[in-house]
Amino acid sequence: MSSSTPTAEWLVHIPDFPGVLDKRLAARPQHLSALKPKIEEGVVVFGGAILSKQPGPGETPDMTGSFILIKAENEEKVREALENDPYTKGGAWDVKNAKIYPFKCAVRTAL
């Protein structure tokens, strides 16, 4: 990416391959570590797991995919970022079936 943060936003849905929760959990520390500088640079605005259901107390969430809001010059750069993510390299994300939408956020609130 260029030295300045791109301003085009992309809302991305990345499904997991079926039955790969163990691969996702194994790749999670590397995924979060790789995201940290992108978050600090303002390239990744938000992201998180899609769950099959809300987990009960002490239950491991059943993650089935992800949503991410990312800033990039174009869709090709978004796909490049997805291909290089530890979830993809670890066999969790099905990036060939990712949906990438041009997006303009109207409201942002803190967690």
C-alpha positions in Angstrom: 0.0 0.0 0.0 1.0 3.6 -0.5 2.5 5.6 2.4 -0.8 7.3 3.0 -3.9 5.5 4.2 -6.3 4.9 1.3 -9.8 6.4 1.7 -11.9 3.9 -0.3 -13.6 1.6 2.1 -14.6 -2.0 1.3 -16.9 -4.2 3.4 -15.8 -7.8 3.0 -17.4 -11.1 3.9 -15.1 -14.1 4.0 -16.6 -17.4 4.6 -14.7 -20.2 6.4 -14.4 -23.5 4.7 -16.8 -26.0 6.4 -15.4 -27.8 9.5 -12.2 -25.8 9.9 -12.7 -24.2 13.4 -9.6 -26.0 14.6 -7.5 -24.5 11.7 -9.0 -21.0 12.4 -8.2 -21.2 16.1 -4.7 -22.4 15.4 -4.1 -19.4 13.0 -5.8 -16.8 15.2 -2.7 -15.6 17.1 -0.9 -15.0 13.8 -4.0 -13.4 12.2 -4.4 -10.9 15.1 -0.7 -10.1 15.2 -0.6 -9.4 11.5 -3.7 -7.1 11.9 -2.2 -5.0 14.6 -0.1 -2.7 12.4 -3.0 -2.4 9.8 -5.3 -1.3 12.6 -2.7 1.2 13.9 -2.3 2.6 10.3 -6.1 3.0 10.0 -6.2 0.5 7.1 -8.4 -2.0 9.0 -11.4 -0.2 10.5 -13.1 -3.1 12.1 -13.3 -6.9 11.8 -14.7 -9.9 13.5 -16.0 -13.4 13.3 -19.4 -14.5 12.1 -20.9 -17.0 14.6 -23.3 -19.8 14.0 -24.9 -18.8 17.3 -24.1 -16.8 20.3 -21.9 -18.9 22.6 -22.9 -19.8 26.1 -20.7 -19.0 29.1 -17.3 -20.7 28.7 -18.3 -22.1 25.3 -15.9 -21.7 22.4 -17.6 -19.6 19.7 -18.4 -21.5 16.5 -16.9 -19.2 14.0 -18.0 -19.6 10.4 -16.4 -16.7 8.6 -15.5 -13.0 9.0 -16.5 -9.5 8.2 -13.9 -6.8 7.8 -14.0 -3.1 6.8 -10.8 -2.3 5.1 -9.4 0.7 3.3 -7.7 0.1 0.0 -7.1 1.7 -3.4 -9.1 -1.0 -5.2 -10.7 -4.4 -5.0 -7.5 -6.0 -6.2 -5.6 -4.7 -3.2 -8.3 -6.1 -0.9 -8.0 -9.5 -2.5 -4.3 -9.4 -2.1 -4.6 -8.6 1.6 -7.0 -11.6 2.0 -4.7 -14.0 0.2 -1.8 -13.0 2.4 -3.8 -13.4 5.7 -2.8 -16.1 8.1 -6.4 -17.4 8.1 -6.1 -18.0 4.3 -2.6 -19.5 4.6 -3.8 -21.7 7.5 -6.7 -23.2 5.5 -9.6 -21.4 7.3 -10.8 -18.6 5.0 -12.4 -19.5 1.6 -11.3 -16.3 -0.1 -12.4 -17.5 -3.5 -16.0 -17.1 -2.2 -15.3 -13.8 -0.5 -17.8 -11.0 -1.2 -16.2 -7.5 -1.5 -18.6 -4.5 -1.5 -17.6 -0.9 -2.1 -18.8 0.8 1.1 -19.3 4.2 2.6 -19.8 4.2 6.4 -22.4 6.7 7.6 -22.1 6.0 11.3 -19.2 4.8 13.5 -19.5 4.2 17.2 -17.0 3.0 19.8 -17.3 -0.4 21.3 
